[in-house]
């Protein structure tokens, strides 16, 4: 019998599958509101708390990614030698691994996942896009999706415990400090991300070597099929140069012009995503002309460098998905005279790196739980001001710029999670967009 702990989207998807095959299970969610809602919808509950579980009846448990595998609440499961997995494990047992194109990275994984899905769609190849983006992994069974390829975005949490996982193509985009509240140290977080690398001799591993951590992983795993990519020239592999993709992996030196890049991919860090998608195109032997067309017409996901307004008077960008410092710093690359909105609930305690970007920043408007911490680190080097609410920060930005005649650039790239004031980054991003629309349009 299986035990499902945590009934968010992925947990419910697991339960739905177990019901469909008439397999017995128990489940639980600590949130009483979630349990009551499920009862009202005639959900067959089988609710049992972990410490009330008869361990003799359960052989394995699937823990929602939202719960740490080190959480004391599941110690009772460990003491009873119940095997602990994520939903990725059950998914991997049920899918032909030759179908899987898996994407991870601290930043950019959602954009890369969608871009690959869009390219396959343009090439009229049916595909399932899910995981940490969109549909939960097990929905491919629940919705009876039998597509040729699955493009799945994976978080470090999903990769933690899935021994059956072995994708046909793995993509590791980058690694920078993130989720350190969930891991003992940075090295532990890195080791979870590295689990995406497949040792299967028929698999391909695409890895960006642009940061030191990924470069080390590349060198350590060279015995596997490793395809290095970089936004800068490299000796072997695939890289960008002067608006062209230079391919020294599949060819001695193939040059593919990229005449136009969609505004959703225009930031320089998105070159990593484009290169990863190109490598997939070459592995699958797809039409490169359609790849170029997709890159030029790509429509990005909401809350990821999403342009709300871009005209001669103002440029307003919603990057609510930037929940760590590295993501927020990268979002500054293509702009100047930026009115930057930072803050929320910090994952990390070091924001000093923003001082290196002060030439790009006009002023920082701080919100949320960690506003004071950020102010203490940046206030002496960059003009900063603290506000209680997001709408107050935006009002002040418009007031500060009312007498200026230069282009008004507002970048909402918080570098923090949203959990102090919002349910998630989507709710935060939608609130930002609603404020902008009501204020400007």
Number of C-alpha atoms within 10 A of each C-alpha: 14 20 28 27 25 21 22 15 15 26 23 20 21 27 22 18 17 16 14 11 8 9 11 14 18 20 23 21 19 12 10 10 10 14 16 12 11 15 12 8 8 8 12 11 15 11 16 16 14 20 12 8 16 11 18 10 14 19 15 17 23 23 25 24 23 14 14 16 21 12 9 10 14 20 14 15 22 14 9 13 14 19 14 20 22 23 25 25 20 18 22 19 14 12 16 15 19 15 17 23 25 24 28 28 25 21 24 20 24 23 23 26 28 23 26 26 24 20 25 24 13 15 15 9 14 15 20 21 23 23 26 21 18 14 16 22 28 28 21 21 17 15 9 9 14 13 13 14 20 28 25 28 25 23 20 21 21 22 23 23 21 19 15 14 21 23 27 21 26 26 30 27 26 22 22 19 16 20 18 14 12 17 16 10 12 15 13 13 21 21 14 17 24 22 20 25 26 22 16 13 10 12 20 23 27 25 28 29 25 18 13 13 16 23 15 11 18 23 12 10 15 11 10 17 18 21 21 27 32 21 21 13 13 16 9 16 24 29 26 23 13 8 13 14 21 24 22 18 19 14 11 11 14 13 16 15 13 17 11 13 20 15 16 19 22 15 17 13 17 19 21 25 25 25 26 29 23 24 25 22 18 14 12 11 9 16 14 15 11 15 22 20 17 21 26 18 14 19 17 19 14 16 24 21 24 22 18 16 19 13 9 9 11 14 17 21 23 25 26 31 28 26 26 23 25 19 22 25 17 16 20 18 13 11 14 16 16 22 23 24 26 28 29 23 19 26 19 15 11 12 19 14 13 22 16 10 14 18 12 18 20 16 19 26 24 26 25 23 18 19 21 16 16 23 21 12 17 19 15 10 13 18 14 20 17 19 16 12 12 22 17 13 21 21 13 14 20 15 11 12 14 10 8 9 8 11 16 22 23 23 26 29 29 29 26 26 24 24 15 15 16 14 11 14 20 15 15 23 23 15 16 21 20 12 16 18 12 8 12 8 7
